[in-house]
């Protein structure tokens, strides 16, 4: 059939043939390009990489894809075996008696040392208790011997009067009371040996009273209360207790306190003679207001950051630690505390409570412990 039979010009048919040829050529070129994009196998380098491993990112042919998968399985088996062997080793090391033997030895050593410390602390307190009881008994015995000596001497010389007998009766009755009412001992805890083991100590709870006075001051209510006179002036009082060993707590209440707020509270050696202005004594240790600390007769303002905060009706606790050679003063209202180290060369045993007042009508009471 010729082109002309359709009534179509010849040049149009030429153009149509060209288009057909172009399309066929283009299709062939695309197929050739697809074949060339095949990647080489990572094992054999043949351009037949049909599979890509997402783990390692490599291409493999059919044969080597299977081989690659088998290699991965072998690696997993080896890892499982290594895991099982390590677990067996771990169990063996954990259950062996010698495992961490050096650490176990350190724990055992710490345990024994802790037990030894506890035993030693308890034994020390037992010894202190024994010594305190023996010293209390010896003190009573010495006082009794002294009374007997005075009575025998008076009888021998035939020189005694009603007042002497009354004085001996009073002394004897006091010794009887001391015997019937011995010191009360209390166990306290302090200064932890470790976060859960506390060190213990023993102190004697003595019902001390006031005894000697000098200056414008008087005793009331069976010597448990001191009151300054109606005119200002230094005056001093001492407690009857003598402290040479152990720990002791004395409780005092400020019942009247002048607005100028000056009262000295501390200790002094018993052998120092009485004087109205006792804070000058080389043996004295204690505190006064405002912010005054007295050590061996010297005045130290704000020593160890001491801030006097006493007010009327405050209850104070004077802690006397003869074993550690320290005294401390605690205000029960504010819980403030201060501490002083005592030099035995300056303030030898026995110690006594020492209080000095200045302003009229100031009043302090001894409280029961």
C-alpha positions as CSV (number, residue, x, y, z in Angstrom):
1,X,0.0,0.0,0.0
2,X,1.4,3.3,-1.0
3,X,1.2,6.5,1.1
4,X,-0.7,8.1,-1.6
5,X,-3.6,5.7,-1.3
6,X,-4.5,7.4,2.0
7,X,-4.3,10.8,0.4
8,X,-1.6,11.8,2.8
9,X,1.3,13.8,1.5
10,X,4.6,11.9,1.4
11,X,6.6,14.2,3.6
12,X,4.1,13.6,6.4
13,X,4.8,9.8,6.3
14,X,8.6,10.5,6.5
15,X,8.1,12.5,9.6
16,X,6.0,9.7,11.2
17,X,8.7,7.1,10.5
18,X,11.3,9.3,12.1
19,X,9.2,9.5,15.2
20,X,8.8,5.7,15.4
21,X,12.6,5.2,15.0
22,X,13.4,7.7,17.7
23,X,11.0,6.0,20.2
24,X,12.4,2.6,19.6
25,X,16.0,3.8,19.9
26,X,15.2,5.6,23.2
27,X,13.6,2.4,24.6
28,X,16.7,0.4,23.8
29,X,19.0,3.0,25.4
30,X,17.0,2.8,28.6
31,X,17.2,-1.0,28.8
32,X,21.0,-0.8,28.2
33,X,21.3,1.8,31.1
34,X,19.4,-0.5,33.5
35,X,21.7,-3.4,32.9
36,X,24.8,-1.2,33.5
37,X,23.5,-0.1,37.0
38,X,24.0,-3.6,38.5
39,X,26.5,-3.4,41.4
40,X,29.4,-5.8,41.8
41,X,29.2,-8.5,44.4
42,X,31.3,-7.8,47.5
43,X,32.8,-11.3,47.4
44,X,33.3,-12.2,43.7
45,X,33.1,-8.7,42.2
46,X,30.7,-10.0,39.5
47,X,28.2,-7.4,38.3
48,X,25.3,-9.4,39.7
49,X,24.7,-7.8,43.0
50,X,21.0,-8.7,43.5
51,X,21.0,-8.4,47.4
52,X,22.2,-5.7,49.7
53,X,22.9,-6.4,53.4
54,X,21.4,-3.7,55.6
55,X,23.8,-4.5,58.4
56,X,27.1,-4.0,56.5
57,X,25.7,-2.1,53.5
58,X,27.4,-4.4,51.0
59,X,25.9,-6.0,47.8
60,X,26.1,-9.7,47.1
61,X,25.1,-12.1,44.4
62,X,22.7,-15.0,45.1
63,X,25.5,-17.4,46.0
64,X,27.4,-15.1,48.2
65,X,24.3,-13.7,49.9
66,X,23.7,-17.1,51.3
67,X,27.3,-17.5,52.3
68,X,27.2,-14.1,54.0
69,X,24.2,-15.2,56.0
70,X,25.9,-18.4,57.1
71,X,28.9,-16.3,58.3
72,X,26.6,-14.2,60.4
73,X,25.1,-17.3,62.0
74,X,28.6,-18.7,62.8
75,X,29.5,-15.4,64.5
76,X,26.3,-15.5,66.6
77,X,27.1,-19.1,67.7
78,X,30.6,-18.0,68.8
79,X,29.2,-15.1,70.7
80,X,26.7,-17.4,72.5
81,X,29.5,-19.8,73.4
82,X,31.6,-16.9,74.8
83,X,28.7,-15.7,76.8
84,X,28.0,-19.1,78.4
85,X,31.7,-19.5,79.2
86,X,31.9,-16.1,80.9
87,X,28.8,-16.8,82.9
88,X,30.3,-20.1,84.2
89,X,33.5,-18.2,85.1
90,X,31.5,-15.5,86.9
91,X,29.7,-18.1,89.0
92,X,32.9,-19.9,89.8
93,X,34.7,-16.7,90.9
94,X,31.8,-15.5,93.0
95,X,31.4,-18.7,94.9
96,X,35.1,-19.4,95.5
97,X,36.0,-18.9,99.2
98,X,39.1,-16.9,98.3
99,X,37.1,-14.4,96.2
100,X,37.8,-10.8,97.5
101,X,39.6,-12.4,100.4
102,X,41.6,-9.2,101.1
103,X,38.4,-7.1,101.3
104,X,36.8,-9.7,103.6
105,X,39.8,-9.5,105.8
106,X,39.5,-5.7,106.0
107,X,35.8,-6.1,107.0
108,X,36.7,-8.6,109.7
109,X,39.5,-6.4,111.0
110,X,37.2,-3.4,111.1
111,X,34.6,-5.5,113.0
112,X,37.1,-6.6,115.6
113,X,38.6,-3.2,116.0
114,X,35.1,-1.8,116.6
115,X,34.3,-4.4,119.1
116,X,37.6,-3.7,120.9
117,X,36.8,0.0,121.0
118,X,33.3,-0.6,122.4
119,X,34.8,-3.0,125.0
120,X,37.5,-0.5,125.9
121,X,35.0,2.4,126.2
122,X,32.7,0.4,128.4
123,X,35.6,-0.8,130.5
124,X,36.8,2.8,131.0
125,X,33.4,3.8,132.2
126,X,33.2,0.9,134.6
127,X,36.6,1.9,136.1
128,X,35.4,5.5,136.4
129,X,32.3,4.5,138.1
130,X,34.3,2.3,140.5
131,X,36.7,5.2,141.2
132,X,33.9,7.7,141.7
133,X,32.2,5.4,144.3
134,X,35.4,4.7,146.1
135,X,36.3,8.4,146.2
136,X,32.9,9.3,147.5
137,X,33.2,6.7,150.2
138,X,36.8,7.9,151.0
139,X,35.6,11.5,151.3
140,X,32.9,10.5,153.8
141,X,35.4,8.4,155.8
142,X,37.9,11.2,155.9
143,X,35.2,13.6,157.1
144,X,34.1,11.1,159.7
145,X,37.7,10.6,160.9
146,X,38.1,14.3,161.2
147,X,35.0,14.6,163.4
148,X,36.2,11.7,165.6
149,X,39.7,13.4,165.9
150,X,38.1,16.7,167.0
151,X,35.8,15.0,169.5
152,X,38.7,13.0,171.0
153,X,40.9,16.0,171.2
154,X,38.2,18.0,172.9
155,X,37.5,15.3,175.3
156,X,41.2,14.9,176.1
157,X,41.6,18.6,176.7
158,X,38.2,18.9,178.3
159,X,37.6,21.9,176.2
160,X,34.2,21.9,174.4
161,X,31.0,23.7,174.7
162,X,27.4,23.4,173.5
163,X,28.2,25.1,170.2
164,X,30.9,22.6,169.5
165,X,28.6,19.7,170.1
166,X,25.9,21.2,167.9
167,X,28.5,21.7,165.2
168,X,29.6,18.1,165.4
169,X,26.0,16.9,165.3
170,X,25.3,19.0,162.3
171,X,28.4,17.6,160.5
172,X,27.5,14.0,161.4
173,X,23.9,14.4,160.2
174,X,25.2,15.8,156.9
175,X,27.5,12.7,156.5
176,X,24.5,10.5,157.3
177,X,22.5,12.2,154.6
178,X,25.4,11.9,152.1
179,X,25.6,8.1,152.9
180,X,21.9,7.5,152.6
181,X,21.7,9.6,149.4
182,X,24.8,8.8,147.4
183,X,25.5,10.6,144.1
184,X,23.2,9.7,141.1
185,X,25.2,8.5,138.2
186,X,24.0,8.8,134.6
187,X,25.3,7.4,131.3
188,X,25.6,9.9,128.5
189,X,26.6,9.6,124.9
190,X,28.8,11.9,122.9
191,X,31.5,12.1,120.2
192,X,30.5,9.2,117.9
193,X,33.2,6.7,117.2
194,X,31.5,6.0,113.9
195,X,28.2,7.2,112.4
196,X,26.4,4.5,114.3
197,X,28.6,3.8,117.4
198,X,28.5,6.5,120.1
199,X,31.1,6.9,122.9
200,X,29.6,6.8,126.4
201,X,30.7,8.5,129.6
202,X,29.4,8.7,133.1
203,X,28.6,11.7,135.1
204,X,27.5,12.3,138.7
205,X,24.2,14.2,139.2
206,X,24.9,15.9,142.5
207,X,22.4,18.2,144.3
208,X,25.0,20.9,145.0
209,X,24.1,23.8,147.2
210,X,25.7,27.2,147.9
211,X,28.0,27.4,150.9
212,X,30.7,30.1,151.3
213,X,29.9,33.8,150.7
214,X,31.8,37.1,150.8
215,X,30.3,40.5,150.2
216,X,26.7,41.8,150.1
217,X,25.1,38.4,149.4
218,X,22.9,36.1,151.4
219,X,21.7,32.4,151.2
220,X,18.1,31.4,151.3
221,X,15.9,28.3,151.2
222,X,18.3,25.8,152.7
223,X,21.3,27.3,150.8
224,X,19.7,26.6,147.4
225,X,19.1,30.3,146.6
226,X,21.5,33.3,146.6
227,X,20.3,36.9,146.6
228,X,22.4,40.0,146.2
229,X,21.8,42.7,148.8
230,X,20.0,46.0,148.3
231,X,23.1,48.0,147.2
232,X,25.4,47.4,144.2
233,X,28.8,45.9,144.8
234,X,30.8,42.8,144.0
235,X,30.0,39.7,146.0
236,X,30.9,36.1,145.5
237,X,29.5,32.7,146.5
238,X,30.9,29.2,146.1
239,X,29.1,25.8,145.9
240,X,29.7,23.1,148.5
241,X,30.6,20.5,145.9
242,X,34.2,19.6,145.1
243,X,35.1,18.2,141.7
244,X,38.2,16.3,140.9
245,X,37.1,13.4,138.7
246,X,34.3,12.4,136.4
247,X,31.6,14.6,134.8
248,X,29.1,16.7,136.7
249,X,26.1,18.8,135.6
250,X,24.8,21.7,137.7
251,X,21.5,23.4,136.8
252,X,20.9,27.1,137.8
253,X,17.9,29.4,137.2
254,X,18.3,33.2,136.9
255,X,15.2,34.3,138.9
256,X,16.1,38.0,139.0
257,X,18.5,39.8,136.6
258,X,19.3,43.5,136.6
259,X,18.9,45.3,133.3
260,X,22.7,45.9,133.2
261,X,23.1,42.1,133.1
262,X,26.3,41.2,134.8
263,X,26.7,37.9,136.7
264,X,29.8,35.8,136.5
265,X,29.3,32.0,136.4
266,X,32.3,29.6,136.4
267,X,34.7,27.6,138.5
268,X,37.7,28.2,140.7
269,X,40.1,26.0,142.6
270,X,39.0,25.3,146.1
271,X,42.3,26.3,147.6
272,X,42.1,29.8,146.4
273,X,41.1,32.3,149.1
274,X,37.7,34.0,148.8
275,X,37.4,37.5,147.5
276,X,34.5,39.7,146.5
277,X,35.8,40.4,143.0
278,X,36.8,36.8,142.2
279,X,37.2,37.2,138.4
280,X,40.7,38.6,139.1
281,X,41.8,35.3,140.5
282,X,44.5,33.5,138.4
283,X,42.5,30.3,139.0
284,X,39.1,31.4,137.7
285,X,37.4,30.3,134.5
286,X,33.9,31.3,133.4
287,X,31.6,33.7,131.6
288,X,29.8,37.0,132.3
289,X,28.0,39.7,130.4
290,X,28.2,41.4,128.1
291,X,30.2,38.8,126.1
292,X,32.9,38.5,128.7
293,X,35.1,35.5,129.2
294,X,37.5,35.2,132.1
295,X,40.5,32.9,132.0
296,X,43.1,32.9,134.8
297,X,42.1,36.3,135.9
298,X,42.3,37.8,132.4
299,X,39.4,39.3,130.5
300,X,38.7,38.2,126.9
301,X,35.9,39.8,125.0
302,X,34.0,37.4,122.8
303,X,36.5,34.6,123.3
304,X,35.5,31.6,121.0
305,X,32.7,33.8,119.7
306,X,30.9,33.8,123.1
307,X,27.8,35.9,123.0
308,X,26.1,36.4,126.4
309,X,22.3,35.9,126.0
310,X,21.1,35.5,129.5
311,X,17.7,36.7,130.5
312,X,15.5,36.5,133.6
313,X,14.0,33.0,134.1
314,X,16.7,31.3,131.9
315,X,17.8,27.9,133.1
316,X,21.6,27.3,132.7
317,X,23.5,24.0,132.7
318,X,27.1,24.1,133.8
319,X,28.9,20.9,132.7
320,X,32.1,20.2,134.6
321,X,34.2,17.5,132.9
322,X,37.2,16.8,135.2
323,X,38.5,13.9,133.0
324,X,38.7,16.1,129.9
325,X,39.6,19.2,131.9
326,X,36.8,21.3,130.4
327,X,33.8,23.2,131.4
328,X,30.8,24.3,129.3
329,X,27.8,26.5,129.8
330,X,24.5,25.9,128.0
331,X,21.5,28.2,127.9
332,X,18.3,26.0,128.0
333,X,16.2,28.6,126.3
334,X,18.5,29.5,123.3
335,X,20.5,26.2,123.3
336,X,23.6,28.3,122.9
337,X,26.8,26.7,124.4
338,X,30.3,27.7,125.1
339,X,33.3,25.7,126.3
340,X,36.6,26.4,128.0
341,X,39.7,24.2,128.5
342,X,41.1,24.3,132.0
343,X,44.8,24.4,132.8
344,X,45.4,22.3,135.9
345,X,48.6,24.2,136.6
346,X,46.5,27.4,137.0
347,X,43.4,25.8,138.4
348,X,44.3,22.6,140.3
349,X,41.7,20.1,141.6
350,X,39.4,20.2,143.4
351,X,37.2,22.7,141.5
352,X,34.2,24.5,143.0
353,X,31.3,26.4,141.5
354,X,32.1,30.1,141.7
355,X,29.5,32.9,141.1
356,X,30.1,36.6,141.4
357,X,27.3,39.3,141.4
358,X,27.2,43.1,141.4
359,X,23.7,44.5,141.0
360,X,21.2,44.6,143.8
361,X,18.4,42.0,144.1
362,X,19.9,39.6,141.5
363,X,18.8,36.1,142.4
364,X,19.9,32.6,141.4
365,X,18.5,29.2,142.3
366,X,20.1,25.8,142.4
367,X,17.8,23.4,140.6
368,X,17.7,19.6,141.3
369,X,19.5,17.5,138.7
